[in-house]
Amino acid sequence: MDGPVGRVTRRDVRVLTPDRVQDLVGPCSPCTYWQTVPHNGHRPDPDPLALLAEWVREVTDDWGPPGRIVYVDGAPIGHVLIAPARHVPRLAAFATGPSDPSTLMLVTVAVSDAPRDRGVRKSLVQAAAKDALRHKARSLDAIGARPAALGHHPCIPEVAALERAGFRVEREHPTYPRLRLDLRNALTLRDEAAEMLSRALARMPKVHPVPEAPHPDGATRARVSDEP
């Protein structure tokens, strides 16, 4: 049967690799805000994709793939970046930046303008938490922006959005506090990321969930891929 009702939608979450940096989404992508520390404000990089690809290579070689990208029918709709603090130069500009270079940071999470679905954003945070758990991390930190600072740069996550995802303020600040997600109490995130993503995408306009039916490998259809 032709038409949108009978269409089977493929949706999955893939690891961030150097050749996928062009799939990063959001109001300022491609953006090198967190990967650079300009002397005065945010200076546009002459070749942001090349810089981002090199950053992904460096983090991957040292720690592992630094993020995930959500795709619907092959089209990217959101991403999350995660890396040890030593690979996030912009942290030096924040008074609440961690002193330990090994602190694992949720760098940013972005969703394209089309879905406008908080569930997708939260599922990306859960995918990042799953990666952190795989590296035996005990927590995941993030710099958040309070309402008075939201216009500074869109790559800084909102405090309220981080708190909805389970983060709590670790180091207070009037504009840019550092928040933390305690992974020791979040072991169930291992099994929830793909299921939550499936539910969130099913609510998006023009995206129709696959009819329920037994699957040969027993996996959910919204997959969190561990392969590049």
N, C-alpha and C positions, 0 to 999 in steps of 0.2 A: 504494500500500500504506500503510495506516494504522499508527500505533504508532511508538515511539521509534526502531526500527531503520531505518525508511524516512524518518525526519524529516531534512530538510536544515537544518543549523544555520547561521545567518548570524552572522558574527563580524567585527568590524572595530575600528579605532582611529580616533577622531575628535578633532579639535582642541578644546581647551577654549574655550568662548565664555561670555559673561555669562549666557545663558539655560540653560547646562548646569551651573552650579555646584551645583544641587540633585542632580546625579548623582555628585558626589564621594562616595567610599566610605571605609570604614575605621572603626576603633573610636571615633573622636572627630569624625567628620564630621557636620554642617559645622563646620569648625574654622578659627579665625583666628589660630592660634598664631604662624605665621611673618609674618603681615601686621600684627601689632601688637607693642608693647613695653610691657606694663603695668608699673606701678611695683613691684608685688609679686606675683610668680608669674604664672600664667595666668588672667586674668580673663575669664569668659565674655562674649562680645559680645551685646548685647540683640537684634541682628538680623544674625547672621553671614552669611546668604545675601546680604543687601544689601551688606555690606562686601566679601565675596568677589567679587560681581559687579562692584563698582566697581573693585576691585583688578585684575580681569581686563581691564576696559576700559583702565585706565591703562597696564598693561604692554603690552597689544596696541597701543595708540596709539604708545607709545614704542619698542617692540622687536618685538613680534609675539605671537601667541597663547601664553600661558604654560603650556602643558601639553597632555596627551592623556588621553582616557578610553577604556577598553576596554569594548565592548558585546558581549553574546552574545544573539542574538535580540532586540535592542533594549534589553536590561537591562544596566545598568552593573555591572561586576565589579571594576574597578580603575582607578587613575589615577596620573599622574605630574605634578608641578608643576616648572617650570623658569623662571628669570627672572634678569636681571642683579641683582647684589648691591644696587644702589641701590633696588630695589623690594622688598627683604626686610628690614624694620626689625628683626626679631628677631635678626638677625646681630650687632647691636650688643651683645647680652647675652653673646656667646661670645668668649672670649679668642682663639680661633683664627679668628675671622671675617676675611675678606679686607680688605686696606686699599684695594684698587682697587674703586671702585663699579661698574666695568664688568665685573668678574669674573662669569662666567656660572655660576649655581648650580643644581644639582639640589636643589630645596627639599624635596620629600618624594615618596615612592612608596608607594602603599597598594593592597592587594588585599582584597576582601571576605572574610568568614569562610567563605563557601561553597567556593571552589575550593581554598584552601590549597595552591597550586601555585607553587613557586619559579620555574618557567619563565615564568609570566605576569609576575611581578615583573621578571625579567631582560629580558623583551621590552619592558616599559615603559621601562626604562632605555635600551634600544637605540633606542626611538622618540625619547626625549629627545636622545640623541646624534645622531640623524639631523637633528633640528631645529637643534641646535647647529652641525652641519656646514653646514647651509643658510645659517646666519648667518656662516659663515666663522670660527667660533670654533676656537681651537687646543686648548682643554681645557674640561672641565666639572668644577666643584668641588662638594663636598657636606660638610656637617657631619655626622659620624657619632657614634653613642653606643656606648661600650664596655659590656660586661656590667654593670658597677657602676652605670651610669647609665640602663639600659634602662627602669626604672620611672618615670623623670622625665616623659616625654611620648611617646606613641606616634607622633607626627608626626616625630620625629627618627629617621632611618634607622639601622639597626644597622651597625656597622663591618664585621662579618663578611659581611653581605648585600651591602654595597657592594663589598667586595673580591672576592666571587664574581662580581660584574658587571664586574670589570676595574679598579676604582679602586685607587689606592695612596696611602698616607699622605703628604701634602704637608707638613703641619705637625703635629707630634706633640703630644699632650695626654693625661693619664691618663684622662680621661672623655670629652672631646669633641674628638677630632682633626679636622682638615680633610683630606679626601681629594681626589684628583684623577684624572680619567680623561683620558689623553692621546689626543686625537682625531686627531692626526697619524699615529698608528699604528693607527687604527681605521676606515679608510676603507671597509672591507667591511661596516660596520654599515649602510650605505645600503641594501644589498640583503638583509640578513639579518633585519631587524625583522619584516616581515610573515610570512616563512617560519617564524621561531622562534615567533611568536605562534600560528600555525596548529598547530604540533606540540604546544605547551604546552596549548592548549585542547582538543586532541584527546584528551589524557590525563585530562581532567577527568571525574568521574562524570556520567553522563546527557548528556554532550555527545558526539555521534557525528560523526566527520569526514565531509565530503562525499566520495562515491566519486570516485576519480581518473578524470578524463575531460578531454579537451581543452577549454580555455576560449576563447571567441571572441577575447578580447583578450590571451590568454596570461598573465594576471595570476594571482597566488595568490588563493585565496578568503578568506583572512584578510587584509583590506586595511588598509593604513595610509592613511587618507584625508587629503588635503591641503586639503580644502574644509571650511568651517565647517558 
